[in-house]
Amino acid sequence: MEEYLPLIIQLVSGAVGGNIAGSFMKNLSMGTVLNSIVGILGGGLGGQILGMLGVGGAEAAEASTSMDLTSILGSVAGGGVGGGVLMAVIGAVKNAMGKK
């Protein structure tokens, strides 16, 4: 179970990040449910991409399955940013398609 905890943190952080981004960018927001779903996807992707890039050095890649403070903060940051970015991108695409 402990090996899945960073992913769970990334997914929850992604949902929160998607909703925070939606509240700041009301013209790109798709509603709470869609912001959460897109944020969860973006959180998972963002956290995994940062993990593959080894952000924080080799120790961060090895510690990604442990529960120290830096790995938790890395999971929260990667998930939140990934969720917010993906929500903004999909919201912009949705708005662009709706203007035709």
MARPAFI-919346 format. One record per atom (N, C-alpha, C): x, y, z; residue in one letter. Coordinates in steps of 0.2 Angstrom, whole numbers, plus 5000, padded with zeros to 4 digits. Layout:
N
+------+------+------+----+
:    x :    y :    z : aa :
+------+------+------+----+
:    X :    Y :    Z :  A :
...
+------+------+------+----+
//
This chain:
100
+------+------+------+----+
:    x :    y :    z : aa :
+------+------+------+----+
: 5004 : 4994 : 5000 :  M :
: 5000 : 5000 : 5000 :  M :
: 5004 : 5006 : 5000 :  M :
: 5010 : 5006 : 5003 :  E :
: 5014 : 5012 : 5004 :  E :
: 5017 : 5014 : 4997 :  E :
: 5018 : 5009 : 4993 :  E :
: 5021 : 5011 : 4986 :  E :
: 5015 : 5015 : 4982 :  E :
: 5009 : 5015 : 4984 :  Y :
: 5004 : 5018 : 4980 :  Y :
: 5002 : 5025 : 4983 :  Y :
: 5005 : 5026 : 4989 :  L :
: 5003 : 5032 : 4993 :  L :
: 5005 : 5039 : 4989 :  L :
: 5011 : 5039 : 4986 :  P :
: 5013 : 5045 : 4982 :  P :
: 5008 : 5046 : 4976 :  P :
: 5006 : 5041 : 4973 :  L :
: 5001 : 5042 : 4967 :  L :
: 4995 : 5044 : 4970 :  L :
: 4992 : 5042 : 4975 :  I :
: 4986 : 5044 : 4978 :  I :
: 4987 : 5051 : 4980 :  I :
: 4992 : 5053 : 4983 :  I :
: 4993 : 5060 : 4985 :  I :
: 4993 : 5065 : 4978 :  I :
: 4996 : 5062 : 4973 :  Q :
: 4996 : 5066 : 4967 :  Q :
: 4989 : 5067 : 4964 :  Q :
: 4985 : 5061 : 4964 :  L :
: 4979 : 5062 : 4961 :  L :
: 4974 : 5067 : 4965 :  L :
: 4975 : 5066 : 4972 :  V :
: 4971 : 5071 : 4976 :  V :
: 4973 : 5078 : 4975 :  V :
: 4980 : 5079 : 4975 :  S :
: 4982 : 5086 : 4974 :  S :
: 4980 : 5088 : 4967 :  S :
: 4980 : 5084 : 4962 :  G :
: 4978 : 5086 : 4955 :  G :
: 4971 : 5088 : 4955 :  G :
: 4966 : 5085 : 4959 :  A :
: 4959 : 5087 : 4959 :  A :
: 4959 : 5094 : 4962 :  A :
: 4963 : 5095 : 4968 :  V :
: 4963 : 5101 : 4971 :  V :
: 4966 : 5107 : 4966 :  V :
: 4971 : 5105 : 4963 :  G :
: 4974 : 5110 : 4958 :  G :
: 4970 : 5112 : 4953 :  G :
: 4966 : 5107 : 4950 :  G :
: 4961 : 5108 : 4945 :  G :
: 4956 : 5113 : 4947 :  G :
: 4953 : 5112 : 4953 :  N :
: 4948 : 5116 : 4955 :  N :
: 4951 : 5123 : 4957 :  N :
: 4957 : 5124 : 4960 :  I :
: 4960 : 5130 : 4961 :  I :
: 4961 : 5134 : 4955 :  I :
: 4963 : 5131 : 4950 :  A :
: 4965 : 5134 : 4943 :  A :
: 4958 : 5136 : 4940 :  A :
: 4953 : 5132 : 4941 :  G :
: 4946 : 5134 : 4939 :  G :
: 4943 : 5140 : 4942 :  G :
: 4945 : 5141 : 4949 :  S :
: 4942 : 5146 : 4952 :  S :
: 4946 : 5153 : 4950 :  S :
: 4952 : 5152 : 4949 :  F :
: 4956 : 5158 : 4947 :  F :
: 4955 : 5160 : 4939 :  F :
: 4953 : 5155 : 4935 :  M :
: 4952 : 5156 : 4928 :  M :
: 4945 : 5154 : 4926 :  M :
: 4940 : 5158 : 4928 :  K :
: 4933 : 5157 : 4928 :  K :
: 4931 : 5156 : 4920 :  K :
: 4935 : 5159 : 4916 :  N :
: 4933 : 5158 : 4909 :  N :
: 4935 : 5151 : 4906 :  N :
: 4940 : 5148 : 4909 :  L :
: 4942 : 5141 : 4907 :  L :
: 4939 : 5136 : 4911 :  L :
: 4936 : 5138 : 4917 :  S :
: 4933 : 5133 : 4921 :  S :
: 4927 : 5129 : 4918 :  S :
: 4927 : 5122 : 4919 :  M :
: 4922 : 5118 : 4917 :  M :
: 4917 : 5115 : 4922 :  M :
: 4917 : 5118 : 4928 :  G :
: 4913 : 5116 : 4933 :  G :
: 4917 : 5111 : 4938 :  G :
: 4915 : 5111 : 4944 :  T :
: 4918 : 5107 : 4949 :  T :
: 4920 : 5100 : 4947 :  T :
: 4915 : 5096 : 4945 :  V :
: 4916 : 5089 : 4943 :  V :
: 4921 : 5088 : 4938 :  V :
: 4920 : 5092 : 4932 :  L :
: 4925 : 5091 : 4926 :  L :
: 4932 : 5094 : 4928 :  L :
: 4932 : 5099 : 4932 :  N :
: 4939 : 5102 : 4934 :  N :
: 4942 : 5096 : 4939 :  N :
: 4938 : 5093 : 4943 :  S :
: 4941 : 5088 : 4947 :  S :
: 4944 : 5082 : 4943 :  S :
: 4940 : 5079 : 4938 :  I :
: 4942 : 5074 : 4934 :  I :
: 4948 : 5075 : 4930 :  I :
: 4948 : 5081 : 4927 :  V :
: 4954 : 5083 : 4923 :  V :
: 4960 : 5084 : 4927 :  V :
: 4958 : 5087 : 4933 :  G :
: 4964 : 5088 : 4938 :  G :
: 4967 : 5082 : 4940 :  G :
: 4963 : 5076 : 4942 :  I :
: 4965 : 5070 : 4944 :  I :
: 4970 : 5067 : 4938 :  I :
: 4968 : 5067 : 4932 :  L :
: 4972 : 5065 : 4926 :  L :
: 4978 : 5069 : 4926 :  L :
: 4978 : 5075 : 4926 :  G :
: 4984 : 5080 : 4926 :  G :
: 4988 : 5079 : 4932 :  G :
: 4985 : 5077 : 4938 :  G :
: 4990 : 5076 : 4944 :  G :
: 4994 : 5070 : 4943 :  G :
: 4990 : 5065 : 4941 :  G :
: 4994 : 5058 : 4940 :  G :
: 4999 : 5059 : 4934 :  G :
: 4998 : 5062 : 4929 :  L :
: 5003 : 5063 : 4924 :  L :
: 5008 : 5068 : 4926 :  L :
: 5007 : 5073 : 4929 :  G :
: 5012 : 5078 : 4931 :  G :
: 5016 : 5075 : 4936 :  G :
: 5014 : 5071 : 4941 :  G :
: 5018 : 5068 : 4946 :  G :
: 5022 : 5063 : 4943 :  G :
: 5020 : 5059 : 4939 :  Q :
: 5024 : 5054 : 4936 :  Q :
: 5029 : 5057 : 4931 :  Q :
: 5028 : 5062 : 4928 :  I :
: 5033 : 5065 : 4923 :  I :
: 5038 : 5068 : 4927 :  I :
: 5037 : 5072 : 4933 :  L :
: 5042 : 5074 : 4937 :  L :
: 5046 : 5069 : 4940 :  L :
: 5043 : 5063 : 4942 :  G :
: 5047 : 5058 : 4945 :  G :
: 5051 : 5055 : 4940 :  G :
: 5049 : 5054 : 4933 :  M :
: 5054 : 5052 : 4928 :  M :
: 5059 : 5056 : 4927 :  M :
: 5058 : 5063 : 4927 :  L :
: 5063 : 5068 : 4926 :  L :
: 5068 : 5068 : 4932 :  L :
: 5066 : 5065 : 4938 :  G :
: 5071 : 5065 : 4943 :  G :
: 5072 : 5072 : 4947 :  G :
: 5066 : 5076 : 4947 :  V :
: 5067 : 5082 : 4950 :  V :
: 5069 : 5082 : 4957 :  V :
: 5074 : 5085 : 4959 :  G :
: 5076 : 5084 : 4966 :  G :
: 5082 : 5080 : 4966 :  G :
: 5085 : 5077 : 4961 :  G :
: 5091 : 5073 : 4961 :  G :
: 5089 : 5066 : 4961 :  G :
: 5094 : 5062 : 4962 :  A :
: 5093 : 5054 : 4962 :  A :
: 5090 : 5052 : 4968 :  A :
: 5091 : 5056 : 4974 :  E :
: 5088 : 5054 : 4980 :  E :
: 5080 : 5054 : 4980 :  E :
: 5078 : 5059 : 4976 :  A :
: 5070 : 5060 : 4975 :  A :
: 5067 : 5054 : 4971 :  A :
: 5071 : 5052 : 4966 :  A :
: 5068 : 5046 : 4963 :  A :
: 5068 : 5040 : 4967 :  A :
: 5073 : 5039 : 4971 :  E :
: 5073 : 5033 : 4976 :  E :
: 5068 : 5034 : 4981 :  E :
: 5067 : 5040 : 4984 :  A :
: 5063 : 5041 : 4989 :  A :
: 5056 : 5042 : 4987 :  A :
: 5054 : 5041 : 4981 :  S :
: 5047 : 5042 : 4979 :  S :
: 5042 : 5037 : 4982 :  S :
: 5045 : 5032 : 4984 :  T :
: 5040 : 5027 : 4987 :  T :
: 5041 : 5027 : 4995 :  T :
: 5045 : 5031 : 4998 :  S :
: 5045 : 5032 : 5005 :  S :
: 5041 : 5038 : 5007 :  S :
: 5040 : 5038 : 5013 :  M :
: 5035 : 5044 : 5016 :  M :
: 5039 : 5049 : 5020 :  M :
: 5044 : 5052 : 5017 :  D :
: 5048 : 5057 : 5020 :  D :
: 5045 : 5064 : 5017 :  D :
: 5046 : 5069 : 5021 :  L :
: 5043 : 5076 : 5019 :  L :
: 5044 : 5078 : 5012 :  L :
: 5050 : 5077 : 5010 :  T :
: 5052 : 5080 : 5003 :  T :
: 5048 : 5076 : 4997 :  T :
: 5047 : 5069 : 4998 :  S :
: 5043 : 5066 : 4993 :  S :
: 5036 : 5067 : 4994 :  S :
: 5033 : 5069 : 5000 :  I :
: 5026 : 5071 : 5000 :  I :
: 5025 : 5077 : 4997 :  I :
: 5030 : 5082 : 4998 :  L :
: 5029 : 5089 : 4995 :  L :
: 5030 : 5089 : 4988 :  L :
: 5035 : 5084 : 4985 :  G :
: 5035 : 5083 : 4978 :  G :
: 5029 : 5081 : 4975 :  G :
: 5026 : 5076 : 4978 :  S :
: 5020 : 5073 : 4976 :  S :
: 5014 : 5078 : 4975 :  S :
: 5014 : 5082 : 4981 :  V :
: 5009 : 5087 : 4981 :  V :
: 5010 : 5093 : 4976 :  V :
: 5016 : 5095 : 4975 :  A :
: 5018 : 5100 : 4970 :  A :
: 5017 : 5097 : 4963 :  A :
: 5019 : 5091 : 4961 :  G :
: 5018 : 5089 : 4955 :  G :
: 5011 : 5087 : 4953 :  G :
: 5007 : 5085 : 4958 :  G :
: 5000 : 5083 : 4956 :  G :
: 4996 : 5090 : 4956 :  G :
: 4997 : 5095 : 4960 :  G :
: 4994 : 5101 : 4960 :  G :
: 4995 : 5105 : 4953 :  G :
: 5001 : 5105 : 4952 :  V :
: 5003 : 5109 : 4946 :  V :
: 5001 : 5105 : 4939 :  V :
: 5002 : 5099 : 4939 :  G :
: 4999 : 5095 : 4933 :  G :
: 4992 : 5096 : 4933 :  G :
: 4988 : 5095 : 4938 :  G :
: 4981 : 5096 : 4938 :  G :
: 4978 : 5103 : 4935 :  G :
: 4982 : 5108 : 4938 :  G :
: 4980 : 5115 : 4936 :  G :
: 4981 : 5116 : 4929 :  G :
: 4987 : 5114 : 4926 :  V :
: 4989 : 5115 : 4919 :  V :
: 4985 : 5111 : 4915 :  V :
: 4983 : 5105 : 4916 :  L :
: 4979 : 5101 : 4911 :  L :
: 4972 : 5104 : 4911 :  L :
: 4969 : 5106 : 4917 :  M :
: 4963 : 5109 : 4917 :  M :
: 4963 : 5116 : 4913 :  M :
: 4968 : 5120 : 4913 :  A :
: 4968 : 5126 : 4909 :  A :
: 4969 : 5124 : 4902 :  A :
: 4973 : 5119 : 4900 :  V :
: 4974 : 5117 : 4893 :  V :
: 4967 : 5115 : 4890 :  V :
: 4964 : 5110 : 4894 :  I :
: 4958 : 5107 : 4891 :  I :
: 4952 : 5113 : 4891 :  I :
: 4952 : 5117 : 4896 :  G :
: 4947 : 5122 : 4896 :  G :
: 4948 : 5127 : 4890 :  G :
: 4954 : 5129 : 4889 :  A :
: 4956 : 5133 : 4883 :  A :
: 4954 : 5130 : 4876 :  A :
: 4955 : 5123 : 4876 :  V :
: 4953 : 5120 : 4870 :  V :
: 4946 : 5120 : 4869 :  V :
: 4942 : 5118 : 4875 :  K :
: 4935 : 5118 : 4875 :  K :
: 4932 : 5125 : 4873 :  K :
: 4935 : 5130 : 4875 :  N :
: 4932 : 5137 : 4873 :  N :
: 4934 : 5138 : 4866 :  N :
: 4940 : 5136 : 4864 :  A :
: 4941 : 5138 : 4857 :  A :
: 4937 : 5134 : 4852 :  A :
: 4935 : 5128 : 4854 :  M :
: 4930 : 5124 : 4850 :  M :
: 4923 : 5126 : 4850 :  M :
: 4921 : 5129 : 4855 :  G :
: 4915 : 5132 : 4856 :  G :
: 4913 : 5139 : 4852 :  G :
: 4919 : 5142 : 4850 :  K :
: 4918 : 5148 : 4847 :  K :
: 4917 : 5148 : 4839 :  K :
: 4918 : 5142 : 4837 :  K :
: 4917 : 5141 : 4830 :  K :
: 4910 : 5141 : 4828 :  K :
+------+------+------+----+
//
